Amino acid sequence: MSKALTYTHYLQLDELLNLQVPRSSGLHGPEHDELLFIIIHQVYELWFKEILHELDHQQTLLRNNDPARAAHTTRRILAILKTIVAQLDVLETMTPLEFSAFRSFLDTASGFQSAQFREIEFVFGYKRKNIFQCYPADSDSRKRLEWRYEQPTLWDAFLRYLSLNGYPVPQEQLHRDVTQPLQPSSVLQSILIDIYRHDATASNVCENLVDMDEGIQEWRYRHVKMVERTIGGKAGTGGSTGAQYLAMTIKPFFPDLWAIRSQL
């Protein structure tokens, strides 16, 4: 007779709670704040996994012309984005001195290397092939990123949704090279302006995309300020310029949806 499934077994808690392994050492053992640092970033990766799961579902819903359920998925993604922004409040309870006490033990490890966040960027259309060099050729991270690089983006699913609803999306947009960055289109902007003026359902889908775009930018901004507060102008452990690099990433994913604001 098999044992009844327990909470601990279902969630694999024995394995999960043993994944936090501090690297710092000293007279009194690992630095106190390193455990918080590890847990925060592991939780981030779990939320990134869920965001990718929801984004994949959202694209399917848009391609299937199901804006109501796509909107529900958007609300979930936005709630997660608010949660990961709020996690920075917890991380900021760690002072610069407390972080510097174990920072050297991170060696070259850096959030810059988060493959899942790069996947999220790829889904939103911000694709760069040079990112691959950060991951070994035979690694699972590299394979996932290479697969995402070749896949249509959330924007492509949105264009398909518009086409299904009779909007004259240019063929070169519907069949664009999905590995290339999104470029503004005056023709598409005219279509979007018409949508905002006459189609409440489709314009709500547009606003949902803007909400998510803004949500990512909000997280990036808070991330920049947290880094400035913690390490100032120091370089990142992964070799980036730290806060200076992060500040340059605060830009929208969907240029057409932002460009039309001044025309409405």
N, C-alpha and C positions, 0 to 999 in steps of 0.2 A: 504494500500500500504506500503510495507516494505521500510525502509530507505536504501539508498545506502551505501554500505560498504565503510568505511573510513580507512585511513592509521592507525589512532589511534586505531580503533576498531579491525582491522585485526591483528595488532601486540600486542593488549591488553596493550597498553602503560600506561594507567592509573594504571593498576595493577603492571606492570613491574617497573615503576618509583617510586613506593611506597614500594618496597621491600628492599630498602637500609635504615636500621634502626640502626644508631650508638648507642652503649651502654655506651660510655664514657660520663662523666658529669663533670662539673666544674663551676667556677665562670662565665665564658662566654659561657657556653653550651658545646656541644660535641667537642672533639679535632678535629682540622681542617683536619688532614690526615686520620682519620678513614674512611671517606667516600671513599677516593681513595682505601684504603685497601679492603673495602667491594666490591666495583665495580670490582676491578681486579679479586678477587676470584670468584665472581658470573659469570664474563665473562669466566674465566677458566672452570667453570662447564658447561657452555653452549657449549664451544668448545669441552669439553670431551664428551658431549652428541652427538655432530656431528661426532667426531672421531669414537665412537662406532657404530653409524649409518653407516658410510662408511666402517668400518671393517667388519660388518655383510654382507654388499653388496659385498665387495671384496671376502669374503669366498664363497659366492654363485657363483660368477663369476668364481672363480678357480675350484670349483667342477663341473661347467658346461663347463669347458675347453674353457674359453673365456679370453685369456691372454691380448688381446688388450684393452678391457674395464676394466680389472683388473688394467692394467698399468695406465689408465686414473684416476681410483679411487686412486691409489697410489699417483699420482701427487697432487691430492686434499688433501690427508692426510698430505703429506709432506709440502704443503703450509700452512696448519693449524698449524703443528708443528713449522714452522718458525715463525708464528704469535704469538704462545704462548711463544716462547723463547723471542721474541721482547717485549712482555708485561713486562718482567722482567726489561727492561730498564726504563719503566715508574715507576715500583714499587721501583726501586733503586734511584729515585729522592727523596724518603723519607729517611731522615737521621736516625741514631740509636736513637737519642734523640726524634725525632718526633714519632717513633714507640713506644718507651718505655713510652711515655705519655699516651697511651691507651692500651698497651699490657696486663696489669693486668685485664682489663675488658673482655678479651677473655676467662678468666677462663681456662677450659680444652679444649676449642675448638681449633682444629688444622687441617691443611691441611692433616696431617697423616690420618685423618678420612674420606677423600674423597672416598666414595664408588665407584663413577664412575671411578676414576683413578685405583682403585683396579680391577674393571671390565676390564679396558684396559690391565692391567698386565695379567689377566687371559686369555684374548683373545690371547695375545702373548705367552702364555704357562707358565707364572710364577705364578703357583698356590700354595697357602698355606692355609690349612684348619684352621690354628690358627687365620687367619684374621677374621673369623666369630665372634670371641668373642668381637670384637670392636663394634658390632652392636646388638641392642636388637633383640631377637629371632623372634618377630612378626613384625619387621620393614620392610618397603619396600626395604630398602638398603640390609638387610640381605637376603631377598627372592631373590633379583636380583643376588646377589653374589653366593648364593647357586645354582641358575639356571646356571649361567656362569661356575661355578666349574664343572658341569656335562657335559658341552657342548664341542665338539671338538674345537680345537684352529685353529688359522690361519695357523700354521705349518701343522696341519692335513689336511687342505684344500689344501695346497701346495703339500703334498705327494699324495693326491688323483689326483691332476692335473698331476703330474709326471707319475702316474700309467696309467692314461687315454691316455698318449702319449707314452706308450710302454716301459717305464723304469721299470726295475725289482725291484721295491721297496719291501723290505722284508715284508712278511705278518705280522710279529710281529710289524712292524712299522705302517702298514696300520690299524691294529686292536689293537693298543696299548691302555692301560688304560689312557684316556685323562685327568684324574685328577692328573696324576703324572707329575713331572717336566721333561722337555725335556733332554734327555741324548745323548751325542755324539755317533755316529755310524760310525765305519770305513767302513762298507759296503756302507752305504749311502754316505759317503764322496767320495768314488771311483766313484759312480754314478754322483755325482755333478761335479767332476773334468772332467768327460767325457762330461757332458752337457756344461761346460764352453768352452771346446775345440771344440765342434762340433755342438752345437745347439744354435744359436743366440737368438731365441725366448724364449726358456726356461731359458737361462742364464740371459736374461733381467728380467725375473720374479724373479730369484734369487737375482739379484742386487737391484730390487725394495724392496725386503724384507730386504736386508742389509741397504738400504737407510732409511727405517722406523726404523729399529733397532738403527741405528746411530742417527737418529733424536730424539728418546726417550732419548738416552744417553746424547745427547747434552743438552736437556732440564734439565735432572737431574743434569748435571755438573753446568749449569748456576744457577740452583736452589740452589745448595750447596754454590756457591760463593756468591749469594745474601744473604743467611742465615748467612754465616760467616761475611759478610760486615755489616749486620744489628744487629745481636745479638752475634757475636763472638762464644765463646765456651759454651754459656748458653744452658740449656736443653730446649727442645721444650715444648710448652704449652700443648701438648697432652701426655706428659710423655716420649717421645723419647729422645735420647741424642742429638737431634738437628742436626747440621751440620755433626757430626761424624756418626750418623745413615744414613743420606742421602748419604754421600760419599760411604758407603758400598753398596748402591743400584746401583751404576754405573757399570753395567756389561751387556754383550749382552744376548739377548733372544735366538738367534739361533746359538748354538755353532758349528754346522757342517759347516755353511756358513762362519764362521770366521776361523775355523781350516784349511780349504783347501787353504787359502791365501798363506801359506808358501810352498804349493805343486804345485802351478801353474807356 
